[in-house]
Amino acid sequence: MAFTLYSLLQASLLIVNAMAVLHEERFLRHVGWGSDQGIGGFGEEPGIKAQLTNLIRSVRTVMRVPLIALNSVTIVLLLLFG
């Protein structure tokens, strides 16, 4: 497999898919990354754990419909061109 732009886009699509399927109660809470973990006080900078959980939650919310379309296009391209 050669390193091409298509393989780079496919790898990024797989990473976004992985973030989209992480379930908060089933997986993230068991490893200590639930929504109630890491709540800071007013004026404090959020930690890296809070920023990553916000990123995962945002990807799940915003990318739900575009991921369906991107996955469908990727599957059709793989079926047509191998």
C-alpha positions in Angstrom: 0.0 0.0 0.0 1.5 3.3 -1.1 1.3 6.4 0.9 -1.2 8.5 -1.1 -3.5 11.4 -0.4 -6.4 8.9 -0.5 -4.9 6.7 2.1 -4.3 9.7 4.3 -7.9 10.8 4.0 -9.1 7.3 4.7 -7.0 7.1 7.8 -8.4 10.4 9.1 -11.9 9.1 8.3 -11.2 6.0 10.4 -10.0 8.2 13.3 -13.1 10.4 13.2 -15.2 7.2 13.0 -13.4 5.9 16.1 -14.2 9.1 18.0 -17.8 9.1 16.9 -18.5 5.6 18.2 -17.1 6.1 21.7 -20.0 5.8 24.1 -19.9 7.9 27.2 -21.6 5.6 29.7 -20.2 2.3 28.3 -16.6 3.2 27.7 -15.5 6.7 28.7 -16.9 6.7 32.2 -15.1 3.4 33.0 -11.7 4.9 32.1 -12.4 8.1 34.0 -13.3 10.3 31.1 -17.0 10.8 31.8 -18.8 14.1 31.4 -18.8 14.8 35.2 -15.1 14.2 35.5 -12.8 17.2 35.3 -15.2 20.1 36.0 -13.1 23.1 36.9 -13.9 26.3 38.7 -14.8 29.6 37.2 -11.9 31.2 35.4 -9.7 28.1 35.4 -8.2 26.7 32.2 -9.7 23.3 31.4 -7.3 20.5 31.5 -6.3 18.3 28.6 -8.8 15.6 29.7 -11.7 18.0 29.7 -10.6 19.4 26.3 -10.4 15.9 24.8 -13.8 14.9 26.1 -15.3 18.1 24.7 -13.7 17.2 21.3 -15.1 13.7 21.4 -18.6 15.1 22.3 -18.4 17.7 19.6 -17.3 15.2 16.9 -20.3 12.9 17.9 -22.7 15.8 17.7 -21.5 17.7 14.6 -20.1 14.9 12.4 -23.0 12.4 12.6 -24.6 13.1 9.3 -21.4 14.0 7.3 -19.8 10.7 8.5 -22.7 8.7 7.0 -22.1 10.4 3.7 -18.3 10.1 3.8 -18.5 6.5 4.8 -20.9 5.7 1.9 -18.7 7.5 -0.6 -15.6 5.6 0.7 -17.4 2.3 0.5 -18.5 3.0 -3.1 -15.0 4.1 -4.1 -13.5 0.9 -2.6 -16.1 -1.3 -4.4 -15.5 0.4 -7.7 -11.7 0.9 -7.7 -10.6 -1.8 -5.2 
